[in-house]
Amino acid sequence: MNNIKILLAEDDSNLGLLLKNYLNAKNYDTMLVRSGTQALEAFTNSTFNICIFDIMMPEMDGLTLAKEIKSLNNEIPIIFLTAKNQQEDVIEGFISGADDYITKPFSMEELIFRIEAILRRTGFAQTSAKVYKIGGFMFDPLKQTLEHEDKDIKLTTKESELLEILYRHRNEILERNYALKAIWIDDNYFNARSMDVYISKLRKYLSIDPSIKILNVHGRGYKLIC
């Protein structure tokens, strides 16, 4: 397994320790610091694969920290944690160098999903990434492939992320807003319509196996039956 190192900057001691312990339990080597200046010092003295920064921190806020980090290594992925959800803050976060953005409160599962998605995109995915069996299909989220007998389907990043989150919630309801925030960050109308398109594409791919269905659950979301 690759030794994925995470730099976590969170000034809330309870939340920070909770996140650190959870990430360590998921086999991510996580360093926790309490401020932006401590995070910058840690980054200059060690090597990390991904950074998770709270925006509102003492001494140096997360947005300023991200700019400093990107000036040292423009390739390092950054996820922002924040209690803010105004559109202008989201835009400012991405301008500052964010690869993703998650609004408090959030589930641990959602955070892990976003970390894994970023690591896949940046080529640092853990080598133990699973290959899932969905009916008669073999789904590899790392390679973004869906195989059925002699048919190989190459998935886009969004198709792969959506199929993986559906599989993780297989045979139960995947809440629409949860999926939107986990994959598209924002659950606005345009992202919702985009997700509908990807759901239709996945249904078409999976229709080869009649035992697999993606059901609409009115007013709530989707259910993958397999």
Sequence and secondary structure as in RCSB ss.txt:
>XXXX:A:sequence
MNNIKILLAEDDSNLGLLLKNYLNAKNYDTMLVRSGTQALEAFTNSTFNICIFDIMMPEMDGLTLAKEIKSLNNE
IPIIFLTAKNQQEDVIEGFISGADDYITKPFSMEELIFRIEAILRRTGFAQTSAKVYKIGGFMFDPLKQTLEHED
KDIKLTTKESELLEILYRHRNEILERNYALKAIWIDDNYFNARSMDVYISKLRKYLSIDPSIKILNVHGRGYKLI
C
>XXXX:A:secstr
    EEEEE S HHHHHHHHHHHHHTT EEEEESSHHHHHHHHHHS  SEEEEESS SSS HHHHHHHHHHH TT
  EEEEES   HHHHHHHHHTT SEEEESS  HHHHHHHHHHHHHHHT   TT   EEETTEEEETTTTEEEETT
EEEE  HHHHHHHHHHHHTTTSEEEHHHHHHHHTS   HHHHHHHHHHHHHHHHHHTTSTT EEEEETTTEEEEE
 
